[in-house]
């Protein structure tokens, strides 16, 4: 597997260039599945309204589907999705190795600022990527323990993707690992799944928050924190499920 800890950019074109480069590198390094962060296609920043448009996002997703089919690689990637009534959702797309959009997981647990632009989703579908039963819990949804456990009971999935821009809560005491990692550990143990958390290495709206960027994590089905990727660094972490080590391949920011 691979975690693509790509740098965030203001435009979909620049983010797509980073995504495609990461997929090509993941394929070259033998990864069967590559995980990306929340809204990886557009970036998650104050210019989101200019990017979260069907005519911008649609062709980008189609390009990713074609690349997955060409390389026989599956991806979990964040992108806006759109309702028939014009509503917008923060979604995580599970695209399988045949290039099929196997599942769209819309974010239910929006923050108040997010809810001014995006609609709350419903449902948490499970799809197969290279034979693994996969779904997603997006960013702060990891704190909604009872809801997620209801959606993903024990033994119902093999892998949960946890994309987001997660960082320690400045209002809480400093802990190592931070509270959101502990929440993910609790969820992994309760659902008996591996959790692959993918974090942005940088912040655009508030660059000072980049100090907590990166450090994407993998947590085993018994709740063990297997490893975290480098802090504030763009790159690809390639690993085998169940192992505590990874190979790090830097990418341009």
C-alpha positions, 0 to 999 in steps of 0.5 A: 500500500501507499500513503500519498502525503502530497502538498496542498495547492490552490488549484485543481490542476496543480493538485491533480499533477501531484496526485498523478505523480504520486499514483505513478510512483506508487505503481512503480514501487509496487503498491496496489492501493494508494490513499490520499487526503480529504478533498485532495483533488481540489485542495481544502482552502478558502478558494474552494468555491472556485474549485468545487464545481462539476465541470472542474471536478468531473473531468479530474475524477474521470482522468483518475479512473482511467489512470487506475484502470491503466495501472491496475491500481486502486485509490482512495481520494477526496473530492467534492461531489454534487447532488441533483439539487445543486448541493455539494458534499465533502466526499471520499471516492473509492476507485478500484483497480478496474477504474470503477468508482466503487463507492462514494463516502460523503462526510456527515460530520461537518464542522460549522464552517464547512456546513456553510458551504457543504451539505451533510452526507448520509451513509458509509458504503463499503467497497472492495479494492483489490479484494479488501473491504474498504470505507472511509471516516473523514477527518473529525468524524473519527470522534463520532465513535458510536455513529461510525461503529453503527455504520461499520460494525466489527468484522464488516470491513478490512480497511478504513481510510481516515483522510483529513487535516487533523492536528492537535487541538490547541485547547487541549493539553499536548499528548503523544500520540495526539488525541485524534490518533487515540480516537483512531486507535479506539475505533480500529480496535472496536471495528477490528480494521486497519485504519490508514490516516492520510494528512496534508503536510501543509496548510494554505489558509493558515500556513503556521498550522503546517507545523502540525502537518503530515505525520500520516498514520497506520493503526492495526486492527488491535489498535496499535499505532504501527508508524507515522510518516514524516512531519511537514514533508511531502512524499509517498510512504509505501508499506505492507499491511501488518508491518511497522516499517515503510519506505519514504519517497519524497515528492515535490511540494 
